[in-house]
C-alpha cells in the first residue's frame, strides 16, 4: 500500500483524458537541488511558466530546499523517486497567506504552508518522491511548540476543483500534514504519511469538501490520521475512504472536531487500524450541524484505546448559543 507512481501518471487508474504533461525541470529555472540553497524562486518560476502554457514541473535528482510555493491551475508538480522537496526551517520563508474562505480553519489554522493552492482547478501533486517539512526543527518547537497559525502545513488546497495527490511520501510536518478546504473533487491515492514531529500533526484533513476519495494510503500520524471537519455552514459531503492503513496518537478515523455544517453521504470501508491511542472510529457532532448517512464497514483494529466512539453534544464552537445538532442514519458493521 502506498506505491511509487511515476510522474507520467497521476493515478493507478489510467485516464485517457489526462495525458502526461510536458514536464519542466526546475533546474532550468536556476534551482540547485543541493539541500542548502533556497530554491523557492526557481520552483515558483517553473510553476508560473507551466501555468501559462499547461503542463508540469519536475523535481529530479536532488534535495530542493524551499519556502512557500503556490500551485496554479492546470499544473502537475512531480517529485521523482529519490528526490526530496525539503521545507525550510525558517518561519520567515513562509509568508502568511490565509484562505479567503470564511471559516474557523482560515482564521486559526491554515495561514502558512509549504505548498498551497487557492481557487485553482486541475492541480496535481504526484511522483514517488518525498516532501519533508522538517517539523522537528527548533524553529517550529519554541516557544511552547509555537502557535498553530505560525507553523506551516505541508499541503493546503482551498476552494479548488479537481485536486489529485498520488504516489508521494509526506513526512514531518510542522503542523497539519494536509488540509483540503471547501474543495470539490479531491482524489488522494497511494500516498504515505509519516508525521509525529510536532503537535497538531493530523495526517489528512477534509474540511467542507464534496466528492472526495481517499484510497490505498498509509498514514502514521501524531494527531488524527484522517479527520473530516466542517468549519462553515457548508457540509462535508460525498466522501469515500477505502483500503487504508492507519495509526495515530489520537484517533484513526474521525468526524466532527468541527461540525458547523455537518457531514452527509460518507462511506468508510476496508481499512486496518493499529496502535492508536484514542478511538479507531470517532463520529462526533458537537457544534451544531447534522451528521447523517454514514456507513462504516469491514474495519480491522489492533491495539486501540477504544474501538468506536459516537457522540452528539452541544459544545457549540462558533455558535452564539450552543445547541446540539443531529446525528442519525449511521450504520457500523
N, C-alpha and C positions, 0 to 999 in steps of 0.2 A: 504494500500500500504506500502511496506517495508517488513514486515514479520520477522519471527523468525525461520529461517531454522535451523534444528538440525545439529549436527556435522556428522551425518550419511549420509547426503545428501548434495550435492553442488548446487542443483538447484531444483526448483519446479517441473521440468520435470524429471521423472525417467530416468536414463541412465543405461541400463543393462551392458554396458562395463565399467562402472565406479563404481565398488563396494566399499562399505565403507572400508576405510583403517584401519590397525592396528594403534591405537592412543597411543602415548607415552606421559604420563603426565610429564610436566616439573618439577614437584616436585621431581620426581625420579632422576633428574639431579641436585638437590640442590636448586631449586627456592623456595623462601619463600612465595611469594604472599601476603606480608603484606603491600604493597604500599609504603614502606620506604627503603627496602633493594634493591639494584640494582640487577636485575635478568638477565641481558643481557647474561652473560656467560652460565648460565644454559639453557636458551631458545635456544641459538645458538648451544649448545652441543646436545640438543634434536633434533634440525633440522638436524644437520650433521649426526647423527646416523640414523634418518629416511631416509635421502637421500641415505645412503649406503645400506639400506635394503628395501626401498619403504614403504610408509605409511604416517602417520600423526602425528602432535604434538598438544597436548591438553593443553589449559589454562582453569582451572576449579576452581571455588570456591575461588576467591581471586582477589586482585588488584596487577598486576605484573608490577613493575617499570622497565623500560628498555631504553637503548640507541639503536643504530643502530643494526638491525637484518637482516641477509641475507637469503632469501628463496632460496632453491635449487630445482633442477628438481625432479619431481615426489613426491613432498611433499605438504600435506594439513596442513595449520595452522588453527586450530579451536579454537575460543574464545567462550566458552559456555555462554548461557544466565546467567546473574548475575555476570559475570566475566569481568574484565577490563584489557586491556593492556595499561599501562599509560606511555606516553613518558616522559623521564627525562627532567627536566627544565634546565639542564646544556648543553651548546653547546659542551663542551669537550667530551660528551658521544656520539656525532655524528661525527665521523671522516669523512673527505672529501673522497668521492668515486664517482667522476664524471663518467658519462656514457662514454664509448669509442666510441659511435655512433657520427659521426661528424655532428653537427648541433648547432643552437643557444641555444636550451634548454640545451644541455650538457655543453656548455660554460658558461651559465649565471644563470641557474635556478635550476638545479637538482643535486647539489653536495652533499647534506646531506639529509638523510631520516631516518625515524623510521624503516620502513620495505622496503626492496628493493630486486629486483632480476635482474640479468644481464645474458643475453644469456641462460636462463633456459627454460625448457619446462614442460608442465603439472604441473603448480604451481597453488595452490588454497588457498583462504582465505575464511573461512566460519564460521557459528555459529551465534547465536543471541546475542552475547556479544558486548562490546564497545571497540573501540580503540580511546584513548583520547591523543591528542598531547600537551596539556597544553599550547596552543598558547598564552594565556593571561599572561604567566609568564613574569616578568620584564626582565628576561634574553633575551627574544625574542623581547622586545619592544624598548630597548635603545641600543646604541644611534640612534636617528632618526628611530626608529622601525626596526633597523638592515637591512643590505643589503640582497637582495633576496638569494644570494648564501650562506649566513651564517645560515639562518633559515631552519630547516629541514621540508621536506614534510612528510605527514603521510605514503603514499604509493608511490612507484616508481617501474615500471616494464620497463626494457629497452631491446630491441631486444629479447623478449621472444616469445614463441609459446604456444598456448593453455593456456590462463590465465583465471581463473574463480574467481570472487569475488561475494559472495552472503550472504544475510541474516544479515550482520553486521551493526552496527552503527558507523559512523566515526565522531568524534567530535573535535572541537577546534584545528585545525592545526595551526602551526606557519607560514606556507607558503601555497603552493597549497595543497589541500587535497589528490588528486590522480593525478599521471602522468603515462600515458601509451605511451611509445616512441618506434616507429619502431617495434611494436609487430604485430604478425599475429595470429588471432583467440583470440579475447577478449570478454568475456561474463560477463556482470555485471547485476545482477538480485536481486531485492528485498532488496536494501540497503537503509539506512537512513543517510543523511549527514546533520550535523548541525554545521556550522563553520563560525562565524563572529568575530573571536578572534583577527585577525591581518590583515594587508594589504595583497593583493595578495591571498586571500582565495578563489581561484577557487574551485568549487565543484568537477569537474571532467574534466581532460584534455586528449584528444586523439590527439596524435601528430604523423603523418606519419604512421599510423597503417592501416592494412587491415583486413576485415572480423570481424566487431565489432557489438555487440548487447548490448544496454543499455536499460533495460526494468524494469518496475514495481518498480521504485525507487522514493524516496522523497528527494529533495535536497534544502536546505536552506543555502545560501552561501553569503559571503561578496563580492566576486568578481563574475565573470561569473559562472553561475550554471553548464552548460555543454558547453565546448569550444573545437571545433575542430581546430587544428593547423597543419601547415606544415612548419617546420623549416629546412627542407633539400629539395633536389630535388626529393625525394621520395614522392609520393602522398598519401593523406589520402583517402582510397577507401573502398567501400562496407560497409557502416555504416547504421545501423538501430537504431533509438531512438524512443521508444514507451511506452505509458502508464506510464508516469512520472508526478509527481507534482513538480513544480519548483518555487523558489523565490530567488531574487538576488538584491543586492545593485547596480549591474551593469547590465549585460544582462542575460536573462534566457537561451536562446539557441543561440550560436554564432559560426560562422565560419570565420576565417580569421584574428585573431590577428597577425598571420604569415601565409603567403600563398606562400612560395617559390616554392613548388612543385604543390600545388593546392589540389582540392577536386573533387571526382568523385563517382557517384552512392551512393547518400545519401538519406535516407528516414526518415522523422520526422513526427510522427503521434500520435494522441490520447493522447495529453498532456494538462495539465492545468498549467497556469502561473499566479502568483499572486504577488502583492506588489513588483514590480520590477522597479528600478529607471530609467534605460535606456530602451532598447528595449526588447520586448518579443522575437522577431526573428531578428537576425542580420546576414546578409550574406555579407561578405566583401572579396574582392580580391585586395589587395593593395601592395603586394610585389612580383609582377610577378605571374607566375603560372596560372592555369586555374581552375575556379570553374564551374562545369557543371554537368548536370543530377542530379539535386536536386529536390526532391518532398517534400513539406510541406503541411500537411492536417489535418483537424479536431483538431484545437488548440483553446482552450478557454482561454481568458485572462481577468484579473480583476486588475485594479489599476496599470497600467504600464505607463512609461514615453512616450513610442512610441510603436505602435503595430509591425510594420515591417520596418526595415531599410536595404536598399540594396545599396552597393557602389562598384564601380570599380574605383580604384585610382592608383597613382604612388608614394606612399611613398618610396618604393624601399629599404626596410630594407634588408641588406645583399647583395645588388646589387651595382656593380661599377657605373653603370649608371641607375638611376631609370626609369623604363618604365612600363606602365600598362600591365597586363596580359589579360586574357579573362574571362568574366562572361556571361554564356549563358545556355540555356536549363534548366531554373528554372521554376517550377510550384508551386504556392502558392494558396491553395484553402480552 
